Amino acid sequence: MSFLDRFRTIGPPHVEPLRTADAGEAAAIHAAGFARGWDLIDLQAMIADRAVRADGLFVGKVRRLVGILISRSVLDEAEILTLALAPSMRGRGWSGMLLRAHLDALAMAGTRTIFLEVEEDNAPALALYRRYGFQPMGRREAYYPRPGGKPAAALTMRRSLA
Ligand SMILES: CC(C)(COP(=O)(O)OP(=O)(O)OC[C@H]1O[C@@H](n2cnc3c(N)ncnc32)[C@H](O)[C@@H]1OP(=O)(O)O)[C@@H](O)C(=O)NCCC(=O)NCCS
């Protein structure tokens, strides 16, 4: 970690809504977490979409973005579209802070049920979702293509926020 990185990570993380100006950093974090990334235009459109809630996990005095969580709502249901932390920021328990803040905000806005899909062998994500009360509700065989490998199955999960 460079001196500048150390300086930029000073202070506890906090969660706040993403702004369209954050789309570039958000796209980089997404691309580091998933085989198929979203580009700047995708992220800008999502952040601006009124049906989407896009939260960021930030550290440091210069508001460095280190995690993103984006969901889309229809009536009183929402679906998590993506959750990712920058690789160097994983394994510190910070994803729980981001997820909890996001779920609280959705519940305050009237969401009663939230859904997501996750790769069946994504152990950190599954541990996180289970800890926060998500229950498996289905399985989709060979759902996620993997470059040079067998496609992975998806688990669908739900949690009540009512
Ligand atoms: C999923 C992700 C957001 C989790 O963030 P994180 O900071 O690494 O997670 P945390 O440190 O908060 O740990 C979450 C849980 O996973 C567990 N965990 C971490 N690494 C693990 C591993 N390799 N195997 C099993 N469990 C693991 C932790 O112990 C913790 O469980 P606990 O709350 O019961 O103690 C992060 O790994 C990531 O960005 N991955 C790439 C993108 C991705 O897969 N997103 C999810 C798509 S659905």
The ligand as a Gaussian input file, in Angstrom:
#p B3LYP/6-31G(d) Opt

LIG

0 1
 C      -18.813000     -10.636000      -1.149000
 C      -17.978000      -9.510000      -0.561000
 C      -18.703000      -8.182000      -0.782000
 C      -17.811000      -9.760000       0.936000
 O      -17.037000      -8.717000       1.483000
 P      -15.884000      -9.010000       2.555000
 O      -15.416000      -7.721000       3.086000
 O      -14.878000      -9.869000       1.915000
 O      -16.671000      -9.827000       3.617000
 P      -16.523000      -9.823000       5.188000
 O      -15.121000      -9.638000       5.620000
 O      -17.529000      -8.874000       5.718000
 O      -16.964000     -11.320000       5.501000
 C      -18.266000     -11.751000       5.230000
 C      -18.434000     -13.145000       5.777000
 O      -17.736000     -14.075000       4.920000
 C      -16.841000     -14.853000       5.693000
 N      -15.723000     -15.149000       4.814000
 C      -14.811000     -14.291000       4.346000
 N      -13.981000     -14.926000       3.503000
 C      -14.390000     -16.219000       3.473000
 C      -13.944000     -17.379000       2.768000
 N      -12.912000     -17.333000       1.925000
 N      -14.612000     -18.531000       2.958000
 C      -15.675000     -18.589000       3.791000
 N      -16.162000     -17.518000       4.459000
 C      -15.509000     -16.357000       4.296000
 C      -16.492000     -13.989000       6.867000
 O      -16.046000     -14.751000       7.968000
 C      -17.841000     -13.326000       7.145000
 O      -18.708000     -14.240000       7.815000
 P      -19.251000     -13.903000       9.262000
 O      -19.974000     -12.580000       9.120000
 O      -20.185000     -15.009000       9.552000
 O      -18.041000     -13.815000      10.122000
 C      -16.552000      -9.429000      -1.205000
 O      -15.895000     -10.644000      -0.987000
 C      -16.553000      -9.099000      -2.692000
 O      -16.595000      -7.931000      -3.074000
 N      -16.489000     -10.146000      -3.540000
 C      -16.490000      -9.965000      -4.997000
 C      -17.868000      -9.601000      -5.526000
 C      -18.919000     -10.585000      -5.055000
 O      -18.730000     -11.781000      -5.099000
 N      -20.074000     -10.028000      -4.653000
 C      -21.222000     -10.798000      -4.200000
 C      -22.109000     -11.050000      -5.355000
 S      -23.647000     -11.731000      -4.882000

